Amino acid sequence: MDERIEKLEKELSELKAGLKSEKKVKVKKQPSEYNLFISNFITSAKTKMGDGYDHKQVFKDAAAEWKLQKDKK
C-alpha cells in the first residue's frame, strides 16, 4: 500500500511541476477599426488641446464621432 501511495505522490508532483513550467502564450489581437479610430482621435485631440486636454470629455467626443461615422455607413 505504501508503494502505491509513494508512486501516486511522485506522479502528482511530476504533473504539478509540468503545469507550472508550461505557461500559456498570449496572442495579441489586431486592433479593431474602432480601436484605431479612438486612438487616432485622442492623439489628435491631445495635440490640439495641449494643456487643456480633458480625457473624459475627449473620449465622449470620440465615441459620439464614431457613432456618427457608423450611422453614415
N, C-alpha and C positions, 0 to 999 in steps of 0.2 A: 504494500500500500504506500509506503514512504517513497519508493522508487517512482511510482506513478505521479505522486504529488510533486516531487522534485522535477520530473520530466515536464509536467504541465506548467510549473512555475518558470522553468527555463524557457519554454516556448512562449509564454506570456511576456517575459522580459524581452525576448527577441522581437516579438511583434511590436511591443511598445517602442523599442529602440528604432525599429523600421519606420514607424509612424512619425516619430519626432524628426527623423532625418529627411523625410520627404515633404518638402514644402510645396504648396500649390503655386504655380506661376500665374500671376495675374496678367490677363491680356487686356491691353488698353484699347478701348474702342475709339474709332474715329469720331471727332466732334460732329454733332448733328448740324443741320442748316441753322437751327435756332441758336445753338451754342456759338456758332461762328458769328451770326448776326449780333447777338447780345455782346459778345466780346469786342467786336469792331465798334459798335455803338458806344459802349462805355469808354473805350480807349479814345475815340474821337471827342467825347464829351469831356474827358479829363483834360485834354489839350486845350479845348476851347474855354473851359471854365477856370482852369488854373487853381488858385487857392480857394475859390468859392465852390469847389466841387462837393456835391452832396450825393453820396452813393445811393441812398434810399430814393431820392427824387429821380435821379438819372435812371435807375433800374425801372422805376414805374414808367418813365417816359419811353424807355426801350421796349418794355412789354407792350405798351399801347401802340407804338410804332410797328412792332412785329404783328400785332393783331390787324392793324390797318393793311399792312402788306399782304397778309394771308387772306384777308377779305377781298382784296382786289383780284387775286388769282382765281 
